[in-house]
Amino acid sequence: MTEYKVQSPVLFIVFNRPGTTQQVFDRIRAVKPSRLYIAADGPRAGRPDDDAGCAEVRRIVQNVDWDCEVKTLFSEVNKGCKIAVSDGITWFFDNEEEGIVLEDDCLPATSFFAFCDQMLKRYRHTDQVFHIAGTNKQFGRQWGEGSYYFSGYLNVWGWASWRRVWRQYDRNLERYTDESAEAALKKVMKDRFLVSDWLYIFRKLKSGEIDTWDYQFNFLAFFEGGLSIAPNVNLITNIGFGTGSTHTHADKPDPFAFMPIVEMPMPIVHPASIVPQTEADAAFLRKEHHLDARWREYMKPGKRLVRWYKRTFEGKKDL
């Protein structure tokens, strides 16, 4: 797909990286949304480069040269990732019933916008469907016979959703306890390392030690049984790895960095039923959490003996 005019409103979340911002903005410009929302966090104190970076980013995103209603939410102070991004999304869904969300490092294929338009309309009133992903982390493996499948995990490198879902978002996870989190995680995850990892994340979020917004969105799906629509081809590449990134760094190799994008074949073929492909989620989570290596280490004979000793003579529980 080389040309398309997007029908849904678009939220573009930016900060201080002109290079990636320009690339993503050019893709947005190509599909000419009639309503564009732009949310920008402010420069960080004691970071003089932020002043110039934030100013240049705001200049780029206001260069709207097509017929478009533009709304901006520009902060003069730095709120941080957790508050700035979630505030921007809340602002967007306060104004729109549904729409597409892109951050400044998530470069979309043209068909990403067509895919989101169709899925937003088709599942508008399907309460079980929470989210539409642009990212596919399956490295070419297809799940099911359709153009997309259903997942229990919400990838947020380019996504779309509805106000009916976002209004349930709980930034500080105030509605949930350790006990409810562990019970919910054990229902959706069969691997003990995954449960342990996500319980650790839950506790760090509750204590305010992780400055992010997206894990909370996944916890909403875990707790409420929400599903994501995942494309069977990758429609987003994350170009933000490396210098200047907040959560993605060049010194931490990531198998999902700079994944190539593929245009989705049209027309879209729909799955026969709304059933999550749990094996698909297990496949990418196994890679993301390095589960194979961790299980090899866990099953070494010497370590099994140590665990047996602790259970038998010290009364300690296994992992």
N, C-alpha and C positions, 0 to 999 in steps of 0.2 A: 504494500500500500504506500503510494507516494504522496497522495493528497487527501486531506480530510478536514472538514470543519466540525469541531467538537460542539456538541449540543449542551453539555453539562457545564455548570460553573466550575472554575478552577481556583484552588487556593495554592499560592506559591509561597513557601516558607524560606526565608533567606537570612543571611547574617553578614559575613565579612569576607567571602571568597569570590571576587569578581570573575575569575577564570571559569569555575564550574557554573556559577550563576549565569554567565553569558550563554554557555552551551545549552543549559536547560531552558533558559528564556527563549532562545532561538527556536527550540522545538515547540514551545507554547505559542509563540508568534505564528508559526507555520500552520497551526490548527485554528487560530483566530477565535478564541472563546468570546462570547458576547458579554460575559461577566467574569472579571478577574479580580481576585482578592490577593493582596500581598501583605504578608506579616513579616516584620523584621525586628530582631532583637537589637538592643543598643550595644555600643562598644564597652568592653570590659575596663574597669579601673586599672590603671597602671600598665596598660597594654597600648602604647602609642600607635602601633601599627593598625589597631582596630579602628581608630578614627578615620583613617584614609580608606581602609577596606570597606567599612560600613557605608561611608559616603559614596564610594564608587559603585557599590552594589545597588544602592537606592537610585542612583542615576540610571543604571542599566535597566532596572525593572520598570521604571517609569517612562521608558521609551516605547510607549504603546502607539503604534502607527496604523491601527486598524479600528474599525467601529466597535467600541468596547466600553462598557461601564466599569471603571476601575475604583476599587475601594482599598485603602491602605490602613494598616495598623503598625505604625512605626514607634518603637519605644526609644526614648532618649537615654534610658539607663539599661544596664545589662541585667536581665532577669534570670539568665541561665536556661539550659536546654529544657528542663522539666517544666518550668512555668511558662517560658516564652512560647514554646511550641504548642503546649496544650491550651494556653490562652488563645493562641491564634486559631486553632482548630475549633474551639468553642465559639469564638467570634464568627467564624465561617458558618457553622451549623446553626447559630442563632439567626443568621440571615437567609440560610438556604435549607431546604428540606433534604437535599442530597447533593453530592458533588465529588470532585476529584482533588486529591491532595498530592502535591509534589514538593519535595525539599530540594535544596540547591545543589545536591550532588547526585540526584536520581534522574538519569538521562533516559527518556522514554522513546520507544518506537512509535511511529505514527499510529499504528493499529492499537496501541495501548488506549488511546482516547476513544476509538470506535468500540473497543471491547468494553470499556467502562460504561459508555453510553448505553449499550445494549443490556448489560448486566444490571445497571441501576434501574432501568425500566422494568426488566423481566422479574426481578426479585424485590421490587419496591415494597411489597406487602407480605413478604415471606419472613416472618419473625425469626426463624432459625438461622437465616443468612445474615451475618453481621458485616461482611467486609468483602471487597473485591481486591485481589492482589495483582500487581504487575510483574512481580518477581517469580521466577521459577528456578528452584535450586536442585533440579533433578538431572542436570547435565545431559539432556537429550532423551531421557527415559520418559515414555508416555504412560499415563495412568488412565485407564478406561478408554472408551471409544469416542469420547467427545473432545471438543476444543479446549475443555477445562474440566477440572475435577473439584471435589469438595475436600477441604482441609480443616483440621482443628486448630491450626496455627495461623496467626495473622502476620504475614510479612508486610512491612510498612515502607519498603523502598518503592514508592509509587503505589498509590492505593485509592480506593473510593469507598464511600459509605453513605449512610443516611442519618438524619437527625435522630430518628427513633432509636438508633444504636448509640450514638455518641452521648446522648443525654443520660445514659447509664454509666458513663465513664467516671471512675473514682480515682482521682489523681493520687490521693494519699492512702488508698486501700483501707479507708476507715470502716467499711462495712464488714471487713474480713479479719479473722484471727488466725494464729498459727495452726490451730486445730482444723479449722475449715479449709485452710490452704492445703494442708497435707492430705486431707481426705479428698479434695477435688483433684489434686495432682495425681494421686494414686488411681483415680478413675480414668484419667486420660493418658497416663504414661505408664508403661509396663516396665521400664528400665529403672532400676533403683538409683543409678547415677543421675539420670535425668530428674527424678523426683528430688534427690538431694540438691542438685544444682539449682532447680527452680525454687525450692524452699529457702535456700540461701539467698537467692535474689529477692524473694518476697520479704525476708527479714531485713535485708539491706534497704529496700525501698521504704519499708515501714519506719525504719530508724532515720531516714533521710540521708543515708550515706551514698546513694546513687542518684546523680543528677540527670535523670532521663524521664521520658513520658511514655515510651512505647511498651515497656514490659507490662505496665498497668493495663494497657489495651488487651494484651494477650491474656492477662489474668481474668479480665472481664469475660473473654470467650471461654476460658477454662471453667470458671465458676458458673456461668449461665448456659453452657452448652451451645455457644454460638459457633457458626461455621464460616469459613472463608471460601470464596471462589478463587481457585488457583489456575492460571492459564497453563496449558500443556506445552507452551513455548515460552522462552524468557523475553519479556517485553520491556524490562528495565535493566540498565547497567549502572552500578554504583561507581561513580568516577571520583569519589571523595577520599579514597585511601591515600594516606601520605601526609605531607606537611600541611598544617593548618586544619586538619580534621579534628573533630571533637571525640569521636569514639572509634575511629578506624585509623590504624597507624601502619606505616610502611615496615616497622620493625617487628610486626606481628603478622606473619603471612596468613592470609585468609583465602581459602579456596573459592570464595564467592566474590572476590574483588574483580572488578572489570569484566564480568561475564559478558560475552557477546549477546547482542539482542537479535531477535528473529521476528520478522513481521508475521502476524497471525493470519493463516489462510482464511479467506472469506468464501462463502458465508459461514458463520459460526455454527458448529454442531453441538447440540445440547446433550448432556448426560440423561439417561433414562430416569434417574431418581436422585434424590438428595441424600446421598449416603457418603460419609467421609471415607477417604482412602487412607486408612491409618498406616498402612505399610509405606505410603509415600512420605508421610510425616516422619516415620521412623527412619527412613533412608537418609533424609537430609539432616535430621537431628543427630543421627549417629556420627555424621561427618562434622557437624558444627560443634558437638561436645566431645569429639575425639574418643568416642565410646569403645571402639575396637582396641585401641592402645591401652585404655584404662582397664578393660576387662582382661587383656593379656597380662598386665601387671598384677591385677587382683588375683588371678588364678595361678600365679607362680607357686610351686610346692612349698617353698619356705614361708611365704606369706599366708598360705592356707593353715600351716601349722601354728603360726603366731595367733591367727584368729581363733583357732580351736582352743588354744591354751587360755586366751583371754575369756572366751565364753565359758570354759569349763572351770577355771580356777579363780577368775576375777569377776565373773558374773556380768561381763560387758556384752552389750548387744553388738551384733555384726552391723555393717553398713546398711 
